[in-house]
């Protein structure tokens, strides 16, 4: 094994370790997330980490088999994020109330 292949393996191993660490931290965020939006963002980032993990596996194996799978997962992650964002936007939309009719006679103009 050449020096470049060793460096390649070391960097790929470091990438996989960082992906696993990020996944662990995201699981903590999902568990403790104070709001629904935190949990939704964490699930979106976990989808990105799965894609990164598949990319690292493809780089280890030097095989392009998982690239279409990664594209489908990216599309599903995007559409899921948009759906969750729209759900949260509709749920958190402020209610608009009509102004109360003015009943004070002193503020009215001449009749």
N, C-alpha and C positions, 0 to 999 in steps of 0.2 A: 504494500500500500504506500502510495507516494505521500509527500508532505501535504500537498493540496487536498488529497482525499481525506487525510486525517483532520485537517482544519475544517473541511466540509462536514465531516461527521460530528466534530466537537460543536460547531455552530448549530447544526440541526438538533443535537441533543439539548443544547442550551435553549433553543427555541421551544422545544417540546416541554421542557421543565417550566419555562415562563408561561406557556399556554396553560399548563396544568395549574400553576399557581394563580393565574388570573381567573381560571374557572372556579377554583376554591373560594377566592375572594368574592366572586360574583354570586356564588351560592349563599355566602354569608349575607350579601346585600339583599338577595331575594328573601331570605329568612327574616331579616331584621328591618327591611325597607319600611320607612315610616309611611310611605304613600303608595298608591297604586301605580303612579307614574314611575317611581323608582323601580318597582318590580317589572314593569313593562320594558323599561330601558335595559334592565339587567338581562331579561330574556332575549332581547334583541342582540345584546353583546355576546351572550352565550352562543347564539346562532353563528355570529361572526367567529367566535373561537372554535366552533366545530369545523367551520370552513377552513380556518387556519390549521387546525389539527390534520384535516384531510390533505391539505397542501403539504404539510411536513411529512406525512406518510408517503405521499407521492414522491417527494424529493428523496426520502430514504430509499424507496424501492426503485427510483428512477423509472416510474411508470406514469403515464398520463391517463390512466383509466378513470381516476376520480374527478377529473376536471368537469365533465358534464354534471356530475353529482353536485359538485361545488356550485356550479351555476344555478342549478335548480334550488339548492338550499339558500343561495343569496336572494333569488327571486321570492321564495316563500318567506324569508326573513323580512324583506322589504314590504311585501304586501301585508304581513302580519303586523308590522310596526305601524303602517298607515291605518290599518283597521283599528288597532288599539288607540291610536292618537285620535281618530274620529270619534270613537266611543267615548273617550275621556272628554273631548271637546264638547260633545252633545250633553254629556252628563254634568259638566261643570259650567255650562252656559249660564250667564246671569239672567235672571228673569227681569223683564222690562215691565214696569207697572205704569199705568196712566197717572198723570198728575191729578191730585185731588181737586175737585172743583172749588173755586174760591167763594167762600160764603161770607166773608167779611165785607160789610157794606161800606166801610171807610176807604177801602182801596179801589172801589169802583169809581169810574168817571161820571160825568153828568149824564143824566138819563133823559 
